[in-house]
Every structure is written in C-alpha cells, then in structure tokens.
Amino acid sequence: MKIAINDNRKIFAIQEEFNTAFPYLKLEFYSKPHKSQGAAEKEFIKYNSKTLGESRTLHEDGNITITPHMTVYNLKQNFRDIYGLGVQIFRKSGDVWSDTVETDGLTLEEQNNLGESFKK
C-alpha cells in the first residue's frame, strides 16, 4: 500500500488507511518526532483532524510504501527520517491497545496476526 504524504492530509485519513490494511494495529502520531534510539515524546496528537503540516518537521511530499513484511521499526524510521513525523504502532490485545516498542523487530503482518490471536 502507498499512502500519500503532504502537508494538507489529515491525520485521521492516514490512520484509517493504515487500519484498513492492518485492522489489529493502530498508528498514532506524536506531537513531534524523536531521534532514533532516543526517548519518545510522550504526547500524542490529541486531535486527529490536524493536518500533517501542523505535525511534522520535514515538509517533503511523497508516498510512503507500507508492506506487510516491513518491520514496525522500519516503518517508524521511514516516517521520521523522510517526512519528519513521529509515530508509534499499537497492537490490539483483547480490549486494550498495547504499544509495540518491545517487539518493533516484528513485521506489520506478524504484529497484526498477534493482535488477531488476542481477540475475544
């Protein structure tokens, strides 16, 4: 899947596209990106009606390619390095969403399958 990235796109639209492909995963955007291997900004964007332009440090337009075999780590790195966006992936675990920080080396497909296995 390719997701268009430009300053006018709404965050919720990106989240919906991602969730359609990976129904047991959730993509959250940080208020500002963090450095690789650095501490994450604790504050997520509260209003997903904001535009990407209001939330990023690099204002490059393009498409981000997301495949099931991509690791969570690589996806987060691409969002940060290419588009200046801080993101975190969460996996559905029963009735709660858990961040994938400890398992960022797994692929999106593996994460999604884990989430599906936890459904009630």
C-alpha positions as CSV (number, residue, x, y, z in Angstrom):
1,M,0.0,0.0,0.0
2,K,1.1,3.6,-0.7
3,I,0.0,6.4,1.5
4,A,0.2,10.0,0.1
5,I,2.1,12.3,2.5
6,N,1.6,16.1,2.1
7,D,1.0,19.0,4.4
8,N,-2.8,19.1,3.7
9,R,-3.5,15.4,4.6
10,K,-5.5,14.9,7.8
11,I,-4.0,12.6,10.4
12,F,-7.2,10.6,10.7
13,A,-7.2,9.8,7.0
14,I,-3.7,8.3,7.3
15,Q,-4.8,6.3,10.3
16,E,-7.9,5.0,8.5
17,E,-5.8,3.8,5.5
18,F,-3.4,2.1,7.8
19,N,-6.1,0.5,9.9
20,T,-7.9,-0.8,6.8
21,A,-4.8,-2.8,5.8
22,F,-3.9,-3.8,9.5
23,P,-7.2,-4.0,11.5
24,Y,-5.5,-5.1,14.7
25,L,-2.9,-2.3,14.6
26,K,-3.2,1.4,15.3
27,L,-1.0,4.2,14.1
28,E,-0.6,7.1,16.5
29,F,1.3,10.4,15.7
30,Y,3.5,12.2,18.2
31,S,3.2,15.9,18.6
32,K,6.9,16.0,17.4
33,P,9.2,13.3,16.2
34,H,12.0,11.9,18.4
35,K,15.5,10.9,17.4
36,S,16.4,7.3,16.6
37,Q,17.1,5.4,19.8
38,G,16.1,8.4,21.8
39,A,13.2,8.9,24.2
40,A,9.9,9.3,22.6
41,E,7.8,12.4,23.0
42,K,5.1,11.4,25.4
43,E,2.4,13.5,24.0
44,F,0.4,12.1,21.1
45,I,-1.6,14.4,18.9
46,K,-5.0,14.7,20.6
47,Y,-6.9,15.9,17.6
48,N,-6.5,13.6,14.6
49,S,-8.3,16.3,12.5
50,K,-5.0,18.1,12.4
51,T,-3.0,18.2,9.2
52,L,0.4,16.5,8.7
53,G,1.8,20.0,8.0
54,E,0.9,21.0,11.6
55,S,2.7,17.9,13.0
56,R,6.0,17.5,11.1
57,T,9.4,18.9,10.9
58,L,10.3,18.0,7.3
59,H,7.8,19.1,4.7
60,E,8.6,16.7,1.8
61,D,5.6,15.5,-0.2
62,G,5.6,11.9,-1.5
63,N,4.3,8.4,-0.8
64,I,5.2,6.1,2.0
65,T,5.1,2.5,0.9
66,I,3.9,0.1,3.6
67,T,4.1,-3.6,3.1
68,P,3.1,-6.5,5.4
69,H,6.7,-7.7,5.6
70,M,8.1,-4.3,6.8
71,T,9.1,-4.2,10.4
72,V,7.5,-1.8,12.8
73,Y,10.9,-0.3,13.4
74,N,11.5,0.4,9.7
75,L,8.1,2.0,9.3
76,K,8.6,4.3,12.2
77,Q,12.1,5.2,10.9
78,N,10.7,6.0,7.4
79,F,8.0,8.3,8.8
80,R,10.6,10.1,11.0
81,D,13.6,10.3,8.5
82,I,11.8,11.0,5.3
83,Y,8.7,13.0,6.5
84,G,9.7,14.4,9.9
85,L,6.8,12.6,11.6
86,G,6.9,10.8,14.9
87,V,4.7,7.7,15.0
88,Q,4.1,4.7,17.3
89,I,2.3,1.5,16.4
90,F,-0.1,-0.1,18.9
91,R,-1.5,-3.7,18.7
92,K,-4.9,-4.7,19.8
93,S,-4.7,-7.1,22.8
94,G,-8.2,-8.1,23.8
95,D,-9.9,-4.9,24.7
96,V,-6.8,-2.7,25.1
97,W,-4.2,-1.3,22.8
98,S,-0.5,-2.0,23.7
99,D,2.5,-0.3,22.2
100,T,4.8,-2.5,20.2
101,V,8.1,-1.0,21.4
102,E,9.4,-4.3,22.8
103,T,8.5,-6.1,19.5
104,D,9.4,-3.4,16.9
105,G,11.5,-6.0,15.1
106,L,8.4,-8.0,14.1
107,T,6.8,-7.3,10.8
108,L,3.5,-5.5,10.5
109,E,1.9,-8.8,9.4
110,E,3.3,-10.6,12.4
111,Q,2.0,-7.8,14.7
112,N,-1.4,-7.8,13.1
113,N,-1.6,-11.6,13.4
114,L,-0.7,-11.4,17.1
115,G,-3.5,-8.9,17.6
116,E,-6.0,-11.1,15.9
117,S,-4.9,-14.0,18.1
118,F,-5.8,-12.0,21.2
119,K,-9.3,-11.1,20.1
120,K,-12.1,-12.1,22.4
